[in-house]
């Protein structure tokens, strides 16, 4: 992996870690030196999976709340 590719991968990870519109979370570069390229890819994939599951779980919950409001059950 080139240096540019690794920097892009790290930027993607920072975006996935960030949960607000605040500036991106900073990761200590020395900490990142301990990860192999494969581990960084795995981290990105894990974060993508968690984000997808989080959005799906919230969607289900919001649908449930919406249905209850239509019935005035809240």
N, CA, C and O of each residue as an XYZ file, in Angstrom:
296
protein
N       0.858     -1.169      0.000
C       0.000      0.000      0.000
C       0.904      1.233      0.000
O       1.882      1.307      0.745
N       0.560      2.178     -0.838
C       1.354      3.405     -0.900
C       1.014      4.295      0.287
O       0.025      4.079      0.987
N       1.845      5.284      0.491
C       1.620      6.228      1.589
C       0.305      6.976      1.387
O      -0.438      7.208      2.340
N       0.023      7.349      0.140
C      -1.216      8.070     -0.155
C      -2.439      7.201      0.120
O      -3.436      7.680      0.661
N      -2.364      5.922     -0.253
C      -3.472      5.000     -0.008
C      -3.711      4.819      1.489
O      -4.851      4.779      1.953
N      -2.612      4.712      2.230
C      -2.729      4.546      3.670
C      -3.334      5.806      4.308
O      -4.169      5.703      5.206
N      -2.921      6.969      3.855
C      -3.479      8.221      4.384
C      -4.977      8.310      4.088
O      -5.751      8.758      4.934
N      -5.384      7.889      2.896
C      -6.804      7.892      2.531
C      -7.583      6.906      3.399
O      -8.690      7.209      3.845
N      -7.011      5.734      3.636
C      -7.648      4.730      4.492
C      -7.817      5.266      5.908
O      -8.872      5.089      6.517
N      -6.797      5.914      6.430
C      -6.867      6.497      7.774
C      -7.909      7.608      7.819
O      -8.632      7.738      8.806
N      -7.991      8.403      6.767
C      -9.017      9.456      6.712
C     -10.409      8.828      6.728
O     -11.303      9.315      7.420
N     -10.593      7.752      5.969
C     -11.881      7.048      5.960
C     -12.234      6.542      7.355
O     -13.384      6.645      7.782
N     -11.260      6.002      8.058
C     -11.483      5.499      9.422
C     -11.890      6.644     10.338
O     -12.803      6.491     11.149
N     -11.229      7.783     10.221
C     -11.576      8.950     11.047
C     -13.016      9.384     10.793
O     -13.741      9.719     11.730
N     -13.427      9.378      9.535
C     -14.795      9.768      9.191
C     -15.789      8.788      9.807
O     -16.830      9.198     10.321
N     -15.472      7.499      9.756
C     -16.367      6.488     10.309
C     -16.443      6.557     11.830
O     -17.492      6.277     12.410
N     -15.353      6.923     12.475
C     -15.339      7.052     13.937
C     -16.167      8.254     14.363
O     -16.847      8.216     15.389
N     -16.109      9.305     13.584
C     -16.803     10.552     13.914
C     -18.314     10.337     13.868
O     -18.835      9.770     12.907
N     -19.010     10.789     14.900
C     -20.458     10.602     14.955
C     -21.228     11.912     14.920
O     -22.456     11.913     15.013
N     -20.530     13.006     14.788
C     -21.186     14.313     14.750
C     -20.630     15.123     13.590
O     -19.781     14.648     12.836
N     -21.109     16.328     13.459
C     -20.599     17.221     12.418
C     -19.383     18.015     12.890
O     -18.895     18.900     12.188
N     -18.914     17.694     14.059
C     -17.724     18.359     14.595
C     -16.517     17.995     13.734
O     -16.598     17.077     12.918
N     -15.407     18.697     13.902
C     -14.196     18.327     13.151
C     -13.818     16.869     13.413
O     -14.123     16.306     14.464
N     -13.154     16.284     12.437
C     -12.795     14.876     12.520
C     -11.982     14.552     13.767
O     -11.170     15.353     14.230
N     -12.218     13.374     14.288
C     -11.452     12.861     15.413
C     -10.012     12.677     14.950
O      -9.768     12.172     13.854
N      -9.078     13.078     15.771
C      -7.671     12.881     15.431
C      -7.162     11.608     16.092
O      -7.471     11.326     17.249
N      -6.389     10.857     15.349
C      -5.794      9.627     15.853
C      -4.295      9.855     15.933
O      -3.676     10.357     14.995
N      -3.723      9.479     17.065
C      -2.287      9.636     17.253
C      -1.541      8.837     16.173
O      -1.695      7.617     16.104
N      -0.739      9.499     15.335
C      -0.023      8.799     14.261
C       0.889      7.684     14.768
O       1.064      6.672     14.090
N       1.463      7.859     15.938
C       2.338      6.818     16.489
C       1.536      5.559     16.811
O       2.044      4.444     16.696
N       0.288      5.744     17.213
C      -0.593      4.615     17.488
C      -0.858      3.827     16.202
O      -0.898      2.597     16.210
N      -1.038      4.556     15.105
C      -1.340      3.913     13.830
C      -0.155      3.132     13.265
O      -0.347      2.216     12.465
N       1.058      3.478     13.667
C       2.240      2.771     13.180
C       2.230      1.301     13.589
O       2.891      0.483     12.950
N       1.496      0.955     14.634
C       1.462     -0.415     15.126
C       0.533     -1.314     14.310
O       0.584     -2.537     14.436
N      -0.309     -0.713     13.478
C      -1.253     -1.492     12.684
C      -0.677     -1.824     11.321
O      -0.037     -0.991     10.680
N      -0.917     -3.066     10.885
C      -0.551     -3.439      9.519
C      -1.622     -2.907      8.579
O      -2.693     -2.484      9.013
N      -1.322     -2.934      7.297
C      -2.313     -2.494      6.310
C      -3.583     -3.334      6.424
O      -4.692     -2.806      6.342
N      -3.419     -4.627      6.610
C      -4.565     -5.529      6.719
C      -5.410     -5.204      7.952
O      -6.638     -5.269      7.899
N      -4.761     -4.860      9.045
C      -5.493     -4.504     10.257
C      -6.277     -3.205     10.069
O      -7.402     -3.077     10.553
N      -5.679     -2.248      9.366
C      -6.383     -0.994      9.091
C      -7.603     -1.241      8.209
O      -8.667     -0.670      8.448
N      -7.455     -2.095      7.185
C      -8.594     -2.442      6.333
C      -9.676     -3.133      7.163
O     -10.864     -2.851      7.009
N      -9.248     -4.044      8.049
C     -10.202     -4.730      8.910
C     -10.941     -3.768      9.819
O     -12.143     -3.916     10.038
N     -10.232     -2.785     10.348
C     -10.840     -1.772     11.207
C     -11.887     -0.976     10.432
O     -12.981     -0.717     10.935
N     -11.543     -0.595      9.213
C     -12.491      0.151      8.384
C     -13.737     -0.701      8.114
O     -14.858     -0.210      8.246
N     -13.555     -1.952      7.743
C     -14.689     -2.837      7.462
C     -15.554     -3.033      8.703
O     -16.782     -3.056      8.610
N     -14.919     -3.172      9.860
C     -15.659     -3.339     11.112
C     -16.493     -2.089     11.416
O     -17.652     -2.192     11.817
N     -15.898     -0.923     11.224
C     -16.626      0.331     11.458
C     -17.790      0.487     10.484
O     -18.867      0.940     10.871
N     -17.578      0.113      9.215
C     -18.662      0.174      8.228
C     -19.813     -0.739      8.630
O     -20.981     -0.364      8.528
N     -19.474     -1.932      9.085
C     -20.491     -2.895      9.501
C     -21.272     -2.386     10.700
O     -22.498     -2.486     10.738
N     -20.562     -1.839     11.679
C     -21.227     -1.304     12.873
C     -22.132     -0.134     12.523
O     -23.228     -0.009     13.070
N     -21.681      0.723     11.616
C     -22.493      1.871     11.214
C     -23.753      1.401     10.496
O     -24.840      1.926     10.736
N     -23.608      0.413      9.618
C     -24.762     -0.125      8.901
C     -25.758     -0.735      9.888
O     -26.958     -0.474      9.796
N     -25.273     -1.540     10.827
C     -26.153     -2.161     11.820
C     -26.811     -1.110     12.707
O     -27.985     -1.240     13.052
N     -26.079     -0.088     13.071
C     -26.614      0.986     13.908
C     -27.759      1.689     13.189
O     -28.812      1.937     13.777
N     -27.548      2.006     11.923
C     -28.591      2.701     11.164
C     -29.823      1.805     11.005
O     -30.952      2.287     11.101
N     -29.614      0.499     10.762
C     -30.744     -0.413     10.613
C     -31.502     -0.540     11.927
O     -32.733     -0.508     11.934
N     -30.786     -0.682     13.038
C     -31.437     -0.798     14.340
C     -32.231      0.462     14.667
O     -33.345      0.376     15.183
N     -31.675      1.613     14.376
C     -32.380      2.871     14.622
C     -33.596      3.001     13.717
O     -34.634      3.510     14.139
N     -33.474      2.550     12.494
C     -34.591      2.615     11.560
C     -35.760      1.773     12.076
O     -36.911      2.210     12.041
N     -35.458      0.571     12.553
C     -36.501     -0.293     13.112
C     -37.163      0.373     14.309
O     -38.388      0.360     14.434
N     -36.359      0.952     15.182
C     -36.873      1.595     16.385
C     -37.738      2.809     16.020
O     -38.812      3.005     16.590
N     -37.270      3.608     15.081
C     -38.036      4.785     14.665
C     -39.354      4.377     13.993
O     -40.378      5.031     14.187
N     -39.326      3.307     13.213
C     -40.564      2.812     12.610
C     -41.554      2.389     13.687
O     -42.752      2.650     13.579
N     -41.044      1.733     14.725
C     -41.899      1.291     15.828
C     -42.515      2.503     16.538
O     -43.712      2.510     16.824
N     -41.717      3.507     16.816
C     -42.215      4.723     17.471
C     -43.251      5.414     16.577
O     -44.289      5.867     17.059
N     -42.972      5.491     15.308
C     -43.905      6.121     14.375
C     -45.252      5.401     14.381
O     -46.304      6.039     14.424
N     -45.213      4.083     14.337
C     -46.460      3.313     14.348
C     -47.240      3.556     15.639
O     -48.467      3.649     15.616
N     -46.538      3.660     16.753
C     -47.203      3.921     18.034
C     -47.828      5.312     18.055
O     -48.911      5.496     18.610
N     -47.156      6.290     17.455
C     -47.718      7.645     17.453
C     -48.979      7.721     16.602
O     -49.885      8.506     16.884
N     -49.028      6.907     15.573
C     -50.228      6.888     14.737
C     -51.419      6.338     15.530
O     -52.573      6.662     15.250
N     -51.110      5.498     16.525
C     -52.164      4.897     17.350
C     -52.319      5.620     18.669
O     -53.124      5.215     19.508
N     -51.559      6.686     18.866
C     -51.571      7.444     20.125
C     -51.256      6.570     21.320
O     -51.906      6.681     22.359
N     -50.262      5.698     21.186
C     -49.881      4.810     22.280
C     -48.734      5.338     23.112
O     -48.363      4.720     24.110
N     -48.181      6.433     22.737
C     -47.036      6.955     23.497
C     -47.527      7.828     24.622
O     -46.722      8.366     25.382
